[in-house]
Amino acid sequence: MSYLENAKPVTLAELARLRSEGEKIAVLTCYDASFAALLDRCGADVLLVGDSLGNVLQGHGSTLPVTLEQMAYHTGCVARGLGTRGRPFLIADMPFGTYQAGPEDAFRASAAALQAGAQMVKIEGGEWIARTVEFLTQRGVPVCGHVGLTPQSVNALGGYRVQGKTAEAADAVLADAKALARAGASMIVVECVPRDLGARLTRESGVPIVGIGAGPDCTGQVLVIQDALGIQPGRAARFVRNFMTGHDSIERAIAA
């Protein structure tokens, strides 16, 4: 059971309330049942079964090799770890190749994620994906968008680079976020953008904005759990903080 004895499960309405009242949303990635139960006890608001598992679990150099079957498997593991009493809201990434071709493909992939236990799916892309977002939400699939640096497009972007650095580029990221919100996205992840753009997105998008290296002014922050515990493979990103520093247990580090 959650460390909050009488805590109710987090819902989309609760996430919207947190945004409107200026309370921060704590998001961590999770890939298995044991960590799901631990993160629940520590008070996480949202768990993301990220395709980052391709990097941290499988040892790939990008998220591109991750399959829908693998995502459904890990989503099911996390959902079972939370059980029926788990508090965190559960989001699953849609991996590369499962939604880019059109809304029908996206719906089939999203259905697999929801049937595995997810409560929302996350897809990468800006205005070009808005029609798919609308298609999904009209059919009962809650959607989290993802703008800024989109790791599934790493080859097209020329690497893991900060996005929205110029005024024109920042306006384009903001336009992407607004298009997704109008299409029905209930939350948007923004990755690797300047701090002032993260704040602007938070003010103007109309939905909770969860940052990954997007400054402290976002509605919430998301970290890969391995990064938060200082066990990531390779060099950590500049915004990553090792929460094990100064704490004598994983549970205390995550609670912090």
Secondary structure as GFF3:
##gff-version 3
##sequence-region A 1 256
A	DSSP	alpha_helix	12	20	.	.	.	ID=ss1
A	DSSP	beta_strand	25	29	.	.	.	ID=ss2
A	DSSP	alpha_helix	33	41	.	.	.	ID=ss3
A	DSSP	beta_strand	46	49	.	.	.	ID=ss4
A	DSSP	alpha_helix	53	56	.	.	.	ID=ss5
A	DSSP	alpha_helix	68	82	.	.	.	ID=ss6
A	DSSP	beta_strand	89	93	.	.	.	ID=ss7
A	DSSP	alpha_helix	103	116	.	.	.	ID=ss8
A	DSSP	beta_strand	120	122	.	.	.	ID=ss9
A	DSSP	three_ten_helix	127	129	.	.	.	ID=ss10
A	DSSP	alpha_helix	130	138	.	.	.	ID=ss11
A	DSSP	beta_strand	143	148	.	.	.	ID=ss12
A	DSSP	three_ten_helix	151	153	.	.	.	ID=ss13
A	DSSP	alpha_helix	154	157	.	.	.	ID=ss14
A	DSSP	alpha_helix	167	183	.	.	.	ID=ss15
A	DSSP	beta_strand	187	191	.	.	.	ID=ss16
A	DSSP	alpha_helix	195	204	.	.	.	ID=ss17
A	DSSP	beta_strand	209	212	.	.	.	ID=ss18
A	DSSP	beta_strand	220	223	.	.	.	ID=ss19
A	DSSP	alpha_helix	225	228	.	.	.	ID=ss20
A	DSSP	alpha_helix	250	255	.	.	.	ID=ss21
###
